[in-house]
């Protein structure tokens, strides 16, 4: 696979064969990694060798290893050295965005991509940006910070991303009050169950009759484990990995880890045949058997319960500092 078209064909040929979420996300990693290497080779031919150590990292569902069959782009670059290299790495970021789009990953509507100056910076500039986001503590700045924190290096030097995350941990330890804002930032959970116990699908538009499984069901688990990872200074990006690393310290997580893994299987089963990125987050309520509807409601209720327990735990941990 030496060009984007060959990678696209490989992706289209094999992606539907993946039997579970773990296989699917490993496949996405392989496809994205190969795409980035082709982009790097193209830029090096045109612009010269990469001028400094760097890390290309992925965020969002890719960072958390929760991608579905269709996924958009969420990524950035950290590089070591002088600001003068910024234009080179932005050019690389633009080529990566182009390559990933050609292969089958649509651009991020919010422009959370390495082609944007906000997401491609020197290590020192990234550290300043972390302080800026947390100092401001606005709804938007904390949303950017949370997006960044769900990140892992796909190609390059992992220590660069690790160094920036450590800056975040140190800041939060010295400014414990920011945790209240971080909790408030994700405390709203879109209701998926009505007052009479019925599922609440979209009422209009192209997704009418479908329920958004990402916002109503998955996000409470994601947000809870991110908060605990921040408190515990855990760099792990994936929600499943965070469960593994944190459940011994926080025993209440053990009750929810298996539930979350079942949720990933449920999501994979009902979204693997989605036609596009918009559809992949929605499940047609009419397609669900009675037993599946009850299971989906259980996922939602347990997610809400987990988040409430996590809020209390974060308050306990912060009171110790």
N, C-alpha and C positions, 0 to 999 in steps of 0.2 A: 504494500500500500504506500505508493510514493506521491500521491496527490489527493486532493479533496474528493474528487469524483470516485476514486477507488475506495476511499474510506466511507463515503456515503453509501456505496453499494454494499460494502461489508456490513455497515450498520443496519441497513434495510433488510438484508438477507438473514441476519442472525438474531436480531433483537427480540422478535416474537417467540423465539425458542427458549428464552430464559424462564425457568420454572418458578422462581421465587424472587423476592425483593433483593436478597443478597447477591444472587447471580446477576440480576439486572443491573445493579449498581456497580458491580465489578466490571461488567461489560461497558457501561457508560465511561468508567475511568479509563479503560483501555482505548476506547474510541477517542475520547477527548485528549488523552496523552499523545496518541499518534498524530492527531490534528495539530496540536501545539508544536510538536517536533517539526512537522512539515512547514508550519508558519515560521518557526525559528530559522530553518534552513533557507527559506525564501528571503527573509529579512537580512540574514548574514550575507547572502550572495549580493544583495543590492546595497546594503548599508555598512558592510564590514562586520567583523566579529563582535559578539556581545561584549560590551565594554566593562562590565562589572558583575560580581556575584549577585544573583537575584533569586527570587522565589515567585513562581506563578502559583497563586492559590485560588481555590474555588470555595464558594460560599453558598448559603441558602440550602435548598434541598440536596444539592450536589455535595456540599460540605458535610451535611448531616447523613449522607448516604440514604436519602429517602426519595430519590428520583423515581418517577413513573416512566412509562414507555416514552412519553413526550416530556421534554424539559427545556426550560429557557436557559439563558446564560447569566451567571452571577460569578464574577471573578475579579482579581486584581493582581498587582505586581508590587513587590517590595524589592528595592535594590540597594546595594551598598555603594557608598562613594558620593561623588559630587552631583549637585543639581544639574550640571551640564549634560548629564546622561539622560535627563528626563525625556527629551525629544526622541531619542533612540527607543526608549522603552515604550513610549506612547505609540510610536510607529509599529513596534512589535505587537502592542496591545490591539491596534487597529487591524493588523493582519490576522491575529488570533480570532477576533470577533468575526471577521470576514470568513475565515476558514470554518469556524464552528457553525456559522449560519449556513454555509454551503453544505456542510455535512448533515445538518438537520436540527440544530439547536437555535431556536429563534432568539433574537436580541431581547435583552431585558428592557421592558417598558420604562423602568425607573433609571435606566442607564448605569446600573451597577456592573460596570465592565472595565476591563483593563485599558480600553481605548480612551477612558475619561480621566482627566487630571486628578479628580477626587479619589480615584481608586488605583492610581499608579504613582508611587512616591518613593523617595529615599527612606531608609529606615528611620533616620532622625525626623523626617517630615511626618512619617506615620505616627511616631511617638507623640509629636505635637498635636496631630489630629485627634488621637485618642484623648488627650487632655482636653482639647477643645470640645469634643462631643460630650464628655462627662462634666466639664465645667458648665456648659450651657444647659445640659439636662433638659432640653426641650423634647416634645414628643418626637419630632423629626430626628434630632441629633441622637437620641437614644435608640431610635429605630435603626439608624445607620450603624450605631455601635453594636447592636444585637446581631445585625446582618453580618458585620465583620467578624464577630466572635465565633460564629458558626462556620469557621473556616479551617481548611487543611491544605497543605502544600501538595500540589500534583506533580510539579516539576521544579527542581532547583534546591536551594539550601533551606532546609527546614528551620535552622536556628534563627533565621531572620524573622519568620512569623512568630516563633517562640519568644524572641526578645520583645516584640511588640505586645504580645499578650501579657508578658510579665509586667510591663509598664501599667497595663490596665489593672492587674491584680494589686499592685502597689498603691495605685491611686485610690481604688475602692476601699482598701484597708484603712487609708487615711481620711476618707470622706464617706463614712458609713451611711450617712443620710441619703446618698445617691441611690442606695438600694430601694428606698421607698419609691423613688421616681421610676426605677427600673420595673418594679412590681406594677405600679400604676400603668406603665406603658403597655403591658401585656395582659392587664386584668380583665379587659373586656373580651368575653368569649361569645362569638356569634351563636345564638340559640339554634339548636337543631331539633329540639323537642318542644311541642306546644303544651298549653296548660291542660289539655286533655290526654297527654301522653302520645300524641301523634307526631310523626316526623314532619319537619317543615321544609319542603323543597322550595326552589325558586318559583315565584308566581307568574313571572312574565319573562319575555326575551327568549333567546335561543336555548337557554338552559332551563326553561320552564318545566316543572315536574322532576327536576333533578336536585339533589342535595349536595352542597359543597363539602366534601368529606375532609378537605384540608383545613378549612377555617373552623368548621363546627366540631371536628373530632380529633384531628392530629395535633393542632396547635397547642392545646392545653398541656399535652405531654412534652412537646418540644420546649415550650416556655418554662415549664417547671424544672426540667433537667438543665436548661441553660442557667437559670438562677442559681441552682445548687452547684453547678460547675464553677460559676464565678465565685461563690462564697468559699468553695473548697480549693480554689486556685488550680482547677483541673483544665488542662489545655485541650483535652479530647473534644472533637467537633460533633461526632455522631451521637444521636440520642441513645441508640442501643449501647454504644461504647460508654456513655456517661452512666447509664444504668449499671453496667458491669463494674465500673470503677468506684461508684459512690454507694452502692447498696449495702455494703458492710458497715459503713459509717452511719448511714441513714437507713435503718432496717425497714422503715415503712415503705421504701421503694421496692422491696422484694415482692410485695403484694401486687405491684403494678407492672413489673418488668415483663412477665409472661403475657399480661393483657396487651401491652404495647406491641409485643412481637406478633401476637395474634391479629392485632389491628393492621400491621404491615401486610400480613398474608391476605387479610380481607380486602385491603385496598388494591393489592396486586391482582387479585382474582377479578374484581369488578372494574378495573381500569385498564387492563392489559390490551383490550381491543378498542380503546379510544381512538378516534380518527384524527384528533389534533390536540394542541396544548390546552386550549380552553376546555375541551371536553374531558381531559384526563383527570381533572380534579373533581368532577361531578359524577354522581351515581344516580341512575334513574330509579326512583322509588318503586315504580311498577315492576322493575326487573328483580326486585328483592323478594325472596320467599318470606313467609311469616317469621320463620326462625331467624333469618338473616336480619330482618327489621329489628327484632328484639336484641340481637347481638349488637347491631349498630347503636341502638339506644344505650345498651350497657357500656359500650366503648365511650360514649359521650358522658355518661354519668360518672364513670370511673375517672375519666380525664379531668372533669371538673373537681371531683373529690381530691385527686392527686394535687391539683394546683392549689387548692385551699390548704392542704396539709403542708405543702411546700412553703407557702407564704408564712405560716406560723413558724416553720423550721428556720427560715431565713431571719425572721425577727429574733429568734432564740440565739442563732449564731452571731448576729450583729451585736446583740447585747453583751457578748463576751469580750468584744474588742474595746 
